[in-house]
Amino acid sequence: MAKDAMDRPNAAEALERVQRIIDRARSMPSTAKEAKVLIIDHDDKDSCFIRNVLEADGYRVAVAANAREGVNLAFEQSPSLILMDARIRGGSDVPDGLAFLRVVRSDDKLRNVPIVLMTEKTLLGVEGEFTQAGVADVLYKPLGNGDILETTKLMRG
């Protein structure tokens, strides 16, 4: 913005400029805009933070609070990446995260979707069991923006 107040645009002109920038950005091709990420986490605060980081970067995000919701959303949404907390519970006939992995890995459509396990360092030892069941990577909480965005590289191979 110009230092001299007379040279600055008025509010309507500024809003018009911002809208043009937004419209231009929306018209640009982006793989992130097409990519869907499923977050399965019992902690609303964590899932909200992760969702905000991903959506700010252009990803479409779905959130489930338990394994049953996660299975339903995985089949409905066909995500490109799944971020799953190690401590999710069932919510019916899918008792926990390991059962979720077995269901997803047995489906032809979802078999190759990368699943990233999110866990606290205090739960040492769970990684091996989850890795054998098919997780692609493990992230340790608390997560930062960089940790979350780094995992999106798994969608691109």
C-alpha angles and dihedrals in degrees: 000000000000117000093226109077091218091060095051121098118250120246094269092051092047092050090048090053091049091049091052090052091049092047091049091050092049092053094052115098114249132175089208092063090059097041118097122205124195117206118197111187134140091211110084092197093055095044091048091051093048092046092051093050093049096043091049087056092051103261124138109234136197123188130207127184098204143020095265093053088045093055092047094049093044091057094042099043104032092214124208091219136016123207109196130184114226092228100056116135129217114254094203130329096002101072102192149332095297091053089048089055092050092051095047095043091051093058118089093215096049101031095100099040108119113243119199119201116219116201144152118254087239088071094065113166099036092093094074094054092046093045090054088050092055115273115152098209144355126232123193121222138265090062128202129206091261093053091054097045092045089061091059088073086075088070091061094051 
